[in-house]
Every structure is written in structure tokens, then in C-alpha cells.
């Protein structure tokens, strides 16, 4: 066998990798397509939700995504990583980086034009960070304050629930963690907080390609930048692009710069409250798994996360607790969400059990690498939101991109550990070089 040919084990591994990529790509595309279709059904407004038949069709498609991604995560192989001839050099070619820059420029120009043509949006996901940023720059802690209600009474009840709007004010200052507020500041200074989320998408695309700098990586970036759901999420000003950006940084660090992982994970956990579900899954970034390493990684990550919250907690801990926790527990059931709980309310009780069962299953049976972490995070979020009382389009944007990010990580791992020989000693050497997370120093 020549030095450039892959051994039988590597060929089997390549078939496994190809199948896994297809499953994850189909899962991501299914989630994104289904969520965008659902958005079209909601054009009449939240007081006119789709029919039961439409709900069941949308949920059936989501079940397909759950099945595809689940099979991909649990599809194991004992072979070593393959030599993939389609991969380019580890750093990517100059032409590929130029292509990436052109794609980002086109995307940015499109979104900026849409922002200017559409003007300022009068929806709470835009006005809340805008007004909170204004207060913060004036030296006022927005947590524990109130926000102006911009909706008529019948819509305010749908969006916030009874008793949350008092004398025309929503009883919340800012409902997301401080890192999300700080990230909105540059956009506010530029005249529109949505610019911050456009920046998050651009950084995500750049780091995603740096993780997988080849034609496959460019294809994934192309999907991120130009699928209609991304444009819709950016236009409406949802903050999930920030979550995606920090998740992309985590995957890049796990594959390329492992000592950055605690910082990246800490920032990722600090973006949204629901990311607490990722804490058990961080063990998938440790190979071989050791509890001592897990607790060190979790401790450092939580310390970084706490560093973004503590200043605001010292400033007004009661207001912070109300806005980040109590306000969300008071949120009403949304009948316009893409959730199994819409036709089957009992699913809200079953959902948490499914999420915890999957997390335990993935940790016990899944492979430990960055790709499985990203895919498992996507599945956990998919199970969580598809059985929750509020399952909106922005969450499915994040979930779909998580699956595609897992494909990029899978490609990058095979690029980092090629095999070109077949001797037993060399196979053992490559096995020892499989991705692992070293315990943080100190």
C-alpha cells in the first residue's frame, strides 16, 4: 500500500464520517427549513396561530430532525481518523479566505440595506436592549427597572402574561444575562442594536471557516450567511447569533486551541440562561474522560461566566434575580410556538425528562470530541424547546446551525489527524494523538 493510501480501518472510518456528516447536515437543514416554514404560517400574527394539522406537520418534520441527529451522535466507530483527500492544507488557501471575505461582505451589505430600508423596528427584542443600553451608558443599572410596553393590551397579555404590564410599563429591566447586554452596546452606539448581532454572525462565519478551512467549511458558511432563517433572525434582532458565536468559539478552541476552552465555555454559558443544559455535556470535550478534569473545566468555565455577572449582582442582586429568573417563570404559554406542547400540553412535563435522559445517554454512549458536543447540544436544545411553552424561530436557528457546526468540527478533526501508514505502531501513535482536553494549570 502506498504512503498516500488510507488503510482499511481509515476507509471504514471515512464511511462512518461521511454518513455522520450527511445525517447532521440533513438534521440541520430540516430544522432550519421547518422553522422558516413555520414563520410563514405565523404571518397573520400571534392571535391567529396555525391550525392543528399545520402544527402536527411541523412537529412531524421536527421529529425527523431529532431522529437524524440522534443517530449521528450515537453512531460510533472504533477506527482511527482517516486521510481525507478532499481536505485542503490546515490553514486554508488564500483563495478560500478571499472567497470567505467576499461572502461576508455581500451578507453584511444585504443586511445593512435591509436595516436601512426597514427602519427601526418597534418590537421588544429590539427596544429592550436599546433602552437597557441607554440606561447603562447613563450609569443606571437596567436590571430591576421597567420597560415601556409597546403593544396593545390584547398583545401584551399574549407576550408577557397577566399582571406583568403595570401602568403601561413591563415589569422587567432586561431579561437576558449581562454579557448579552454588553454585546448590544456597540450596535446601540451605531444607531441600531441589530448591528451587534450582524457582527456576531460575521464573527461566527469567520471562526467557523477557521475551524474547517476547506471547501466543506465554505459550504457551511454559505448556508449560515444566506439561508432565509439567518436573515430573518438578524432582521428581527434576536440575540441567538451571540449564542452561536460563542458556541463557534468553543468548537474552534476545542479543535485548535484547547487551552482557550475554559474561557470560551464561560462566555458561552454567560450568553443565555438555557445554556445551563450544556454543563453536563462539556464532558464530551474531554478525551479520555476523567472526573478530575471535568470538574476543573467546569469550575474554570463557571468562574469566567460568574465574572460577567457578579458586577451587576453587586449593583442590584434583587433586580438581577427578578429579571433573569422570576420574570421568565411568569411568561405565558405561547400557542404560536412550534412545540409539541401546543397540541399536547402534557409534553411540558415529559420534555425535561427527555432532555435529561438524552444527556445521560449521550455522555455514556457518544464519542468524546467537539463534533459530538455541538451535535449533542443541538439535540438537547431541540428536545427542550420543542416541548416547552415558548418555542420560537430564533431557537431553531441556533439548533440548526449547531448541527452544521458539528459537521465543520468533524471535518476539522479528520484534517488534524490524518493517517498515511498502516503499521500497528503508527496506528497506536495516532490513537494517542486524538483530541483531548488538558487540565487547566493552577
Secondary structure, 3 states (H helix, E strand, C coil): CCCCCCCHHHHHHHHHHHHHHHHHHHHHHHHHHHHHHHHHHHHHCCCCCCCHHHHHHHHHHHHHHHHHHHHHHHCCCCCCCCCCCCCCCCCCCHHHHHHHHHHHHHHHHHHHHHHHHHCCCCCHHHHHHHHHHHHHHCCCCCCCCCEECCCCHHHHHHHHCCCCEECCEECCCCCCCHHHHHHHHHHHHCCCCHHHHHHHHHHHHHHHHHHCCCHHHHHHHHHHHHCHHHHHHHHHCCCHHHHHHHHHHHHHHHHCCHHHHHHHHHHHHCCCHHHHHHCHHHHHHCCCCCHHHHHHHHHHHHHHHHHHHHHHHHHHHHHHHHHHHHHHHCCCCCCCCCCHHHHCCCHHHHHHHHHHHHHHHHHHHCCCCHHHHHHHHHHHHHHHHCCCCCCCHHHHHHHHHHHHHHHHHHHHHHHHCCCCCCCHHHHHHHHHCCCCCCCCCC
